[in-house]
Amino acid sequence: MWDGTKLLMLPALSSVSEAGLFSYSKNYLFPKSKDGMAEVLLFQVEQTEGMIEDGNYSYTQRLRQMIWNGKVWEKTKSEDDGEH
């Protein structure tokens, strides 16, 4: 991410999908993204399980703000997924 003077590294993202039965993805929502918030960097986790085609599936989404610690962006602590 560009801070106006240099590029800053963000925590790595991942995405997994298996035969249309399961998907898990981590994304960033920047302030100018469709669902972004002004002056806030959001970390998004989406998970889908089941068959979407037959309507028998579950979908969860978690959003977490990122905090600048003076050196790197860090995900805020979350109670629901055990990640920091």
N, C-alpha and C positions, 0 to 999 in steps of 0.2 A: 504494500500500500504506500502511496506517495504522501508524505507529510508536508510537502512544500519545499523541502530542501534535500531529502534523501528517501530511498526506498526502504520500507520497513517490512520485516517478515511477519506473516501471520501464522498461527498454528495450522498444521497440515489438515486437509480435509480427506474424507473417504466416502466411497459409495459402493454398495454391494446389492446385487439382484440375483435371484435364483428362480429360473423357469416361470416367472410370473406369479409365484406363490409368496415371495418375500422380497421386500426391498428396504434398504436402509441408506440414508444419505445425510451428509453433513454439508452445509452451505453457509455462505456469508450473505447477509442482506445489508448492502451499503445504503447510506442516506438517500441516494437518488434511485435506488431499486424500486420496483413496483410497490412492494409492501414495506419499504424502508421507512425509517423515522429520521427526521432532521437532526443532524449532528450526532447520530448514534450508530455504532456498528453493532449489528446483531449476528449472533451465531445461531443457526437453525438446524435442528435434527428432525428428520421426517422418517417415519417407519410405517410400512404397510404390510399386512399379512393376510393371506387368503386369496380367493379368486375374485378379482374385480369384475370380470365378465359376467358372473352370475349374481353379483351384488352381495356375496357373502365374504366380507373382508372387514378388517379394522384398520383405521388410520390414526396415527398420533403425530403431533407436531409439538416441539418444544422450542422456545426462543429464549436466548440469554444475551444480555448486553456484554460487550467486550470492554475491558478496562485497560487504559494505557498506564503502565507502571513507571514510565520515564525511560524505559529501554525497549520493551516489547509489549504487544497486545496480549492480554490474558483473558481467558474465559472466566466469568464470575462463577462462584461456587453454586452448584445446583444440588438440591436435596433429592430430586427424582431419578437421576441417572448415575450418580456416583462419580461423575467427571468433575474436574476442576478447570 
